[in-house]
Amino acid sequence: MDPNNTCVEVQQIGHSVIVRDSKNPDGPTLSFSRDEWAAFLKGAKDGEFDLPDG
């Protein structure tokens, strides 16, 4: 668990990947195709979303 209590849940449903705030399970969700999710994960692993120093 995150010390700031910020958590997300990721679930595959059919051909979609669903993301939601774990503290608000009845709240809104984001839906991505498998290809979109794979591209996001690759970008995260490659540092594409890293903030610049300073």
PDB file of N, CA, C and O in Angstrom:
ATOM      1  N   MET A   1       0.839  -1.193   0.000  1.00  0.00           N
ATOM      2  CA  MET A   1       0.000   0.000   0.000  1.00  0.00           C
ATOM      3  C   MET A   1       0.877   1.246   0.000  1.00  0.00           C
ATOM      4  O   MET A   1       1.910   1.289   0.669  1.00  0.00           O
ATOM      5  N   ASP A   2       0.475   2.220  -0.726  1.00  0.00           N
ATOM      6  CA  ASP A   2       1.170   3.485  -0.821  1.00  0.00           C
ATOM      7  C   ASP A   2       1.028   4.258   0.494  1.00  0.00           C
ATOM      8  O   ASP A   2      -0.066   4.288   1.058  1.00  0.00           O
ATOM      9  N   PRO A   3       2.090   4.881   0.998  1.00  0.00           N
ATOM     10  CA  PRO A   3       1.981   5.645   2.244  1.00  0.00           C
ATOM     11  C   PRO A   3       1.034   6.837   2.137  1.00  0.00           C
ATOM     12  O   PRO A   3       0.563   7.347   3.154  1.00  0.00           O
ATOM     13  N   ASN A   4       0.752   7.280   0.919  1.00  0.00           N
ATOM     14  CA  ASN A   4      -0.190   8.390   0.714  1.00  0.00           C
ATOM     15  C   ASN A   4      -1.604   7.902   0.452  1.00  0.00           C
ATOM     16  O   ASN A   4      -2.499   8.695   0.159  1.00  0.00           O
ATOM     17  N   ASN A   5      -1.802   6.591   0.558  1.00  0.00           N
ATOM     18  CA  ASN A   5      -3.112   5.975   0.310  1.00  0.00           C
ATOM     19  C   ASN A   5      -3.634   6.266  -1.086  1.00  0.00           C
ATOM     20  O   ASN A   5      -4.836   6.460  -1.269  1.00  0.00           O
ATOM     21  N   THR A   6      -2.748   6.298  -2.073  1.00  0.00           N
ATOM     22  CA  THR A   6      -3.156   6.484  -3.461  1.00  0.00           C
ATOM     23  C   THR A   6      -2.917   5.179  -4.195  1.00  0.00           C
ATOM     24  O   THR A   6      -1.772   4.782  -4.415  1.00  0.00           O
ATOM     25  N   CYS A   7      -3.978   4.523  -4.567  1.00  0.00           N
ATOM     26  CA  CYS A   7      -3.875   3.226  -5.225  1.00  0.00           C
ATOM     27  C   CYS A   7      -4.818   3.171  -6.417  1.00  0.00           C
ATOM     28  O   CYS A   7      -5.890   3.776  -6.412  1.00  0.00           O
ATOM     29  N   VAL A   8      -4.402   2.442  -7.427  1.00  0.00           N
ATOM     30  CA  VAL A   8      -5.267   2.175  -8.564  1.00  0.00           C
ATOM     31  C   VAL A   8      -5.385   0.666  -8.734  1.00  0.00           C
ATOM     32  O   VAL A   8      -4.497  -0.089  -8.339  1.00  0.00           O
ATOM     33  N   GLU A   9      -6.466   0.251  -9.313  1.00  0.00           N
ATOM     34  CA  GLU A   9      -6.679  -1.156  -9.649  1.00  0.00           C
ATOM     35  C   GLU A   9      -6.758  -1.277 -11.157  1.00  0.00           C
ATOM     36  O   GLU A   9      -7.337  -0.430 -11.837  1.00  0.00           O
ATOM     37  N   VAL A  10      -6.170  -2.338 -11.664  1.00  0.00           N
ATOM     38  CA  VAL A  10      -6.163  -2.608 -13.100  1.00  0.00           C
ATOM     39  C   VAL A  10      -6.745  -3.992 -13.302  1.00  0.00           C
ATOM     40  O   VAL A  10      -6.331  -4.948 -12.647  1.00  0.00           O
ATOM     41  N   GLN A  11      -7.703  -4.102 -14.207  1.00  0.00           N
ATOM     42  CA  GLN A  11      -8.349  -5.392 -14.459  1.00  0.00           C
ATOM     43  C   GLN A  11      -8.595  -5.553 -15.954  1.00  0.00           C
ATOM     44  O   GLN A  11      -9.005  -4.615 -16.638  1.00  0.00           O
ATOM     45  N   GLN A  12      -8.339  -6.741 -16.437  1.00  0.00           N
ATOM     46  CA  GLN A  12      -8.646  -7.039 -17.835  1.00  0.00           C
ATOM     47  C   GLN A  12     -10.051  -7.616 -17.902  1.00  0.00           C
ATOM     48  O   GLN A  12     -10.373  -8.583 -17.211  1.00  0.00           O
ATOM     49  N   ILE A  13     -10.871  -7.019 -18.731  1.00  0.00           N
ATOM     50  CA  ILE A  13     -12.239  -7.497 -18.956  1.00  0.00           C
ATOM     51  C   ILE A  13     -12.413  -7.631 -20.462  1.00  0.00           C
ATOM     52  O   ILE A  13     -12.444  -6.636 -21.187  1.00  0.00           O
ATOM     53  N   GLY A  14     -12.523  -8.854 -20.915  1.00  0.00           N
ATOM     54  CA  GLY A  14     -12.626  -9.089 -22.356  1.00  0.00           C
ATOM     55  C   GLY A  14     -11.404  -8.556 -23.070  1.00  0.00           C
ATOM     56  O   GLY A  14     -10.279  -8.947 -22.760  1.00  0.00           O
ATOM     57  N   HIS A  15     -11.617  -7.667 -24.025  1.00  0.00           N
ATOM     58  CA  HIS A  15     -10.516  -7.089 -24.788  1.00  0.00           C
ATOM     59  C   HIS A  15     -10.101  -5.719 -24.258  1.00  0.00           C
ATOM     60  O   HIS A  15      -9.351  -4.998 -24.915  1.00  0.00           O
ATOM     61  N   SER A  16     -10.591  -5.360 -23.066  1.00  0.00           N
ATOM     62  CA  SER A  16     -10.296  -4.049 -22.490  1.00  0.00           C
ATOM     63  C   SER A  16      -9.516  -4.184 -21.190  1.00  0.00           C
ATOM     64  O   SER A  16      -9.596  -5.198 -20.497  1.00  0.00           O
ATOM     65  N   VAL A  17      -8.766  -3.147 -20.880  1.00  0.00           N
ATOM     66  CA  VAL A  17      -8.092  -3.020 -19.592  1.00  0.00           C
ATOM     67  C   VAL A  17      -8.758  -1.844 -18.889  1.00  0.00           C
ATOM     68  O   VAL A  17      -8.800  -0.734 -19.418  1.00  0.00           O
ATOM     69  N   ILE A  18      -9.278  -2.101 -17.694  1.00  0.00           N
ATOM     70  CA  ILE A  18     -10.020  -1.104 -16.936  1.00  0.00           C
ATOM     71  C   ILE A  18      -9.177  -0.650 -15.752  1.00  0.00           C
ATOM     72  O   ILE A  18      -8.578  -1.473 -15.060  1.00  0.00           O
ATOM     73  N   VAL A  19      -9.129   0.668 -15.518  1.00  0.00           N
ATOM     74  CA  VAL A  19      -8.358   1.243 -14.415  1.00  0.00           C
ATOM     75  C   VAL A  19      -9.314   2.081 -13.573  1.00  0.00           C
ATOM     76  O   VAL A  19     -10.133   2.835 -14.099  1.00  0.00           O
ATOM     77  N   ARG A  20      -9.190   1.932 -12.231  1.00  0.00           N
ATOM     78  CA  ARG A  20     -10.034   2.734 -11.348  1.00  0.00           C
ATOM     79  C   ARG A  20      -9.287   3.051 -10.058  1.00  0.00           C
ATOM     80  O   ARG A  20      -8.271   2.430  -9.747  1.00  0.00           O
ATOM     81  N   ASP A  21      -9.799   4.013  -9.320  1.00  0.00           N
ATOM     82  CA  ASP A  21      -9.297   4.379  -8.001  1.00  0.00           C
ATOM     83  C   ASP A  21      -9.805   3.332  -7.016  1.00  0.00           C
ATOM     84  O   ASP A  21     -11.014   3.158  -6.863  1.00  0.00           O
ATOM     85  N   SER A  22      -8.896   2.641  -6.354  1.00  0.00           N
ATOM     86  CA  SER A  22      -9.316   1.560  -5.457  1.00  0.00           C
ATOM     87  C   SER A  22     -10.099   2.070  -4.254  1.00  0.00           C
ATOM     88  O   SER A  22     -10.847   1.307  -3.643  1.00  0.00           O
ATOM     89  N   LYS A  23      -9.943   3.340  -3.902  1.00  0.00           N
ATOM     90  CA  LYS A  23     -10.696   3.886  -2.770  1.00  0.00           C
ATOM     91  C   LYS A  23     -12.114   4.291  -3.169  1.00  0.00           C
ATOM     92  O   LYS A  23     -12.939   4.581  -2.303  1.00  0.00           O
ATOM     93  N   ASN A  24     -12.399   4.313  -4.448  1.00  0.00           N
ATOM     94  CA  ASN A  24     -13.715   4.721  -4.935  1.00  0.00           C
ATOM     95  C   ASN A  24     -14.189   3.716  -5.982  1.00  0.00           C
ATOM     96  O   ASN A  24     -14.289   4.052  -7.162  1.00  0.00           O
ATOM     97  N   PRO A  25     -14.482   2.476  -5.554  1.00  0.00           N
ATOM     98  CA  PRO A  25     -14.812   1.425  -6.524  1.00  0.00           C
ATOM     99  C   PRO A  25     -16.071   1.685  -7.350  1.00  0.00           C
ATOM    100  O   PRO A  25     -16.243   1.086  -8.411  1.00  0.00           O
ATOM    101  N   ASP A  26     -16.950   2.567  -6.881  1.00  0.00           N
ATOM    102  CA  ASP A  26     -18.154   2.886  -7.647  1.00  0.00           C
ATOM    103  C   ASP A  26     -17.974   4.130  -8.504  1.00  0.00           C
ATOM    104  O   ASP A  26     -18.906   4.564  -9.180  1.00  0.00           O
ATOM    105  N   GLY A  27     -16.774   4.705  -8.474  1.00  0.00           N
ATOM    106  CA  GLY A  27     -16.499   5.920  -9.233  1.00  0.00           C
ATOM    107  C   GLY A  27     -16.187   5.626 -10.687  1.00  0.00           C
ATOM    108  O   GLY A  27     -16.365   4.504 -11.160  1.00  0.00           O
ATOM    109  N   PRO A  28     -15.720   6.644 -11.386  1.00  0.00           N
ATOM    110  CA  PRO A  28     -15.433   6.496 -12.820  1.00  0.00           C
ATOM    111  C   PRO A  28     -14.259   5.551 -13.073  1.00  0.00           C
ATOM    112  O   PRO A  28     -13.426   5.318 -12.197  1.00  0.00           O
ATOM    113  N   THR A  29     -14.216   5.025 -14.271  1.00  0.00           N
ATOM    114  CA  THR A  29     -13.127   4.151 -14.696  1.00  0.00           C
ATOM    115  C   THR A  29     -12.548   4.671 -16.001  1.00  0.00           C
ATOM    116  O   THR A  29     -13.188   5.431 -16.728  1.00  0.00           O
ATOM    117  N   LEU A  30     -11.344   4.252 -16.276  1.00  0.00           N
ATOM    118  CA  LEU A  30     -10.724   4.490 -17.583  1.00  0.00           C
ATOM    119  C   LEU A  30     -10.642   3.158 -18.287  1.00  0.00           C
ATOM    120  O   LEU A  30     -10.349   2.143 -17.655  1.00  0.00           O
ATOM    121  N   SER A  31     -10.894   3.139 -19.578  1.00  0.00           N
ATOM    122  CA  SER A  31     -10.876   1.905 -20.346  1.00  0.00           C
ATOM    123  C   SER A  31      -9.897   2.048 -21.507  1.00  0.00           C
ATOM    124  O   SER A  31      -9.927   3.031 -22.247  1.00  0.00           O
ATOM    125  N   PHE A  32      -9.028   1.044 -21.650  1.00  0.00           N
ATOM    126  CA  PHE A  32      -8.021   1.045 -22.704  1.00  0.00           C
ATOM    127  C   PHE A  32      -8.078  -0.285 -23.450  1.00  0.00           C
ATOM    128  O   PHE A  32      -8.438  -1.313 -22.877  1.00  0.00           O
ATOM    129  N   SER A  33      -7.723  -0.255 -24.718  1.00  0.00           N
ATOM    130  CA  SER A  33      -7.562  -1.514 -25.447  1.00  0.00           C
ATOM    131  C   SER A  33      -6.283  -2.172 -24.936  1.00  0.00           C
ATOM    132  O   SER A  33      -5.453  -1.518 -24.304  1.00  0.00           O
ATOM    133  N   ARG A  34      -6.127  -3.465 -25.210  1.00  0.00           N
ATOM    134  CA  ARG A  34      -4.897  -4.153 -24.808  1.00  0.00           C
ATOM    135  C   ARG A  34      -3.675  -3.502 -25.449  1.00  0.00           C
ATOM    136  O   ARG A  34      -2.636  -3.369 -24.804  1.00  0.00           O
ATOM    137  N   ASP A  35      -3.790  -3.100 -26.703  1.00  0.00           N
ATOM    138  CA  ASP A  35      -2.672  -2.463 -27.396  1.00  0.00           C
ATOM    139  C   ASP A  35      -2.316  -1.114 -26.767  1.00  0.00           C
ATOM    140  O   ASP A  35      -1.139  -0.788 -26.615  1.00  0.00           O
ATOM    141  N   GLU A  36      -3.326  -0.338 -26.405  1.00  0.00           N
ATOM    142  CA  GLU A  36      -3.075   0.948 -25.748  1.00  0.00           C
ATOM    143  C   GLU A  36      -2.379   0.741 -24.402  1.00  0.00           C
ATOM    144  O   GLU A  36      -1.441   1.465 -24.067  1.00  0.00           O
ATOM    145  N   TRP A  37      -2.838  -0.243 -23.637  1.00  0.00           N
ATOM    146  CA  TRP A  37      -2.251  -0.516 -22.327  1.00  0.00           C
ATOM    147  C   TRP A  37      -0.801  -0.990 -22.480  1.00  0.00           C
ATOM    148  O   TRP A  37       0.073  -0.584 -21.714  1.00  0.00           O
ATOM    149  N   ALA A  38      -0.556  -1.840 -23.461  1.00  0.00           N
ATOM    150  CA  ALA A  38       0.802  -2.326 -23.704  1.00  0.00           C
ATOM    151  C   ALA A  38       1.721  -1.156 -24.087  1.00  0.00           C
ATOM    152  O   ALA A  38       2.871  -1.110 -23.652  1.00  0.00           O
ATOM    153  N   ALA A  39       1.228  -0.223 -24.887  1.00  0.00           N
ATOM    154  CA  ALA A  39       2.025   0.940 -25.273  1.00  0.00           C
ATOM    155  C   ALA A  39       2.314   1.818 -24.053  1.00  0.00           C
ATOM    156  O   ALA A  39       3.420   2.338 -23.912  1.00  0.00           O
ATOM    157  N   PHE A  40       1.330   1.982 -23.180  1.00  0.00           N
ATOM    158  CA  PHE A  40       1.545   2.750 -21.949  1.00  0.00           C
ATOM    159  C   PHE A  40       2.615   2.092 -21.078  1.00  0.00           C
ATOM    160  O   PHE A  40       3.526   2.767 -20.598  1.00  0.00           O
ATOM    161  N   LEU A  41       2.509   0.791 -20.874  1.00  0.00           N
ATOM    162  CA  LEU A  41       3.488   0.084 -20.045  1.00  0.00           C
ATOM    163  C   LEU A  41       4.890   0.188 -20.642  1.00  0.00           C
ATOM    164  O   LEU A  41       5.862   0.394 -19.914  1.00  0.00           O
ATOM    165  N   LYS A  42       4.996   0.046 -21.954  1.00  0.00           N
ATOM    166  CA  LYS A  42       6.306   0.167 -22.605  1.00  0.00           C
ATOM    167  C   LYS A  42       6.878   1.565 -22.391  1.00  0.00           C
ATOM    168  O   LYS A  42       8.058   1.720 -22.076  1.00  0.00           O
ATOM    169  N   GLY A  43       6.038   2.574 -22.562  1.00  0.00           N
ATOM    170  CA  GLY A  43       6.496   3.951 -22.348  1.00  0.00           C
ATOM    171  C   GLY A  43       6.944   4.185 -20.917  1.00  0.00           C
ATOM    172  O   GLY A  43       7.945   4.862 -20.685  1.00  0.00           O
ATOM    173  N   ALA A  44       6.215   3.631 -19.951  1.00  0.00           N
ATOM    174  CA  ALA A  44       6.590   3.784 -18.543  1.00  0.00           C
ATOM    175  C   ALA A  44       7.922   3.098 -18.273  1.00  0.00           C
ATOM    176  O   ALA A  44       8.780   3.657 -17.590  1.00  0.00           O
ATOM    177  N   LYS A  45       8.101   1.898 -18.799  1.00  0.00           N
ATOM    178  CA  LYS A  45       9.354   1.164 -18.599  1.00  0.00           C
ATOM    179  C   LYS A  45      10.524   1.869 -19.264  1.00  0.00           C
ATOM    180  O   LYS A  45      11.645   1.819 -18.758  1.00  0.00           O
ATOM    181  N   ASP A  46      10.280   2.518 -20.383  1.00  0.00           N
ATOM    182  CA  ASP A  46      11.336   3.199 -21.136  1.00  0.00           C
ATOM    183  C   ASP A  46      11.621   4.612 -20.612  1.00  0.00           C
ATOM    184  O   ASP A  46      12.496   5.299 -21.139  1.00  0.00           O
ATOM    185  N   GLY A  47      10.887   5.053 -19.577  1.00  0.00           N
ATOM    186  CA  GLY A  47      11.107   6.368 -18.994  1.00  0.00           C
ATOM    187  C   GLY A  47      10.442   7.511 -19.733  1.00  0.00           C
ATOM    188  O   GLY A  47      10.758   8.676 -19.490  1.00  0.00           O
ATOM    189  N   GLU A  48       9.531   7.194 -20.625  1.00  0.00           N
ATOM    190  CA  GLU A  48       8.866   8.217 -21.442  1.00  0.00           C
ATOM    191  C   GLU A  48       8.115   9.253 -20.597  1.00  0.00           C
ATOM    192  O   GLU A  48       7.949  10.392 -21.034  1.00  0.00           O
ATOM    193  N   PHE A  49       7.666   8.883 -19.415  1.00  0.00           N
ATOM    194  CA  PHE A  49       6.846   9.762 -18.587  1.00  0.00           C
ATOM    195  C   PHE A  49       7.612  10.331 -17.396  1.00  0.00           C
ATOM    196  O   PHE A  49       7.020  10.978 -16.533  1.00  0.00           O
ATOM    197  N   ASP A  50       8.931  10.094 -17.339  1.00  0.00           N
ATOM    198  CA  ASP A  50       9.732  10.607 -16.239  1.00  0.00           C
ATOM    199  C   ASP A  50       9.745  12.131 -16.268  1.00  0.00           C
ATOM    200  O   ASP A  50       9.811  12.740 -17.336  1.00  0.00           O
ATOM    201  N   LEU A  51       9.681  12.739 -15.088  1.00  0.00           N
ATOM    202  CA  LEU A  51       9.743  14.194 -14.994  1.00  0.00           C
ATOM    203  C   LEU A  51      11.194  14.645 -15.117  1.00  0.00           C
ATOM    204  O   LEU A  51      12.105  13.952 -14.663  1.00  0.00           O
ATOM    205  N   PRO A  52      11.406  15.803 -15.729  1.00  0.00           N
ATOM    206  CA  PRO A  52      12.781  16.282 -15.841  1.00  0.00           C
ATOM    207  C   PRO A  52      13.329  16.643 -14.457  1.00  0.00           C
ATOM    208  O   PRO A  52      12.574  17.027 -13.564  1.00  0.00           O
ATOM    209  N   ASP A  53      14.632  16.517 -14.292  1.00  0.00           N
ATOM    210  CA  ASP A  53      15.269  16.893 -13.032  1.00  0.00           C
ATOM    211  C   ASP A  53      15.171  18.395 -12.826  1.00  0.00           C
ATOM    212  O   ASP A  53      15.239  19.184 -13.768  1.00  0.00           O
ATOM    213  N   GLY A  54      15.009  18.765 -11.547  1.00  0.00           N
ATOM    214  CA  GLY A  54      15.046  20.193 -11.220  1.00  0.00           C
ATOM    215  C   GLY A  54      13.731  20.718 -10.942  1.00  0.00           C
ATOM    216  O   GLY A  54      13.590  21.905 -10.650  1.00  0.00           O
TER     217      GLY A  54
END
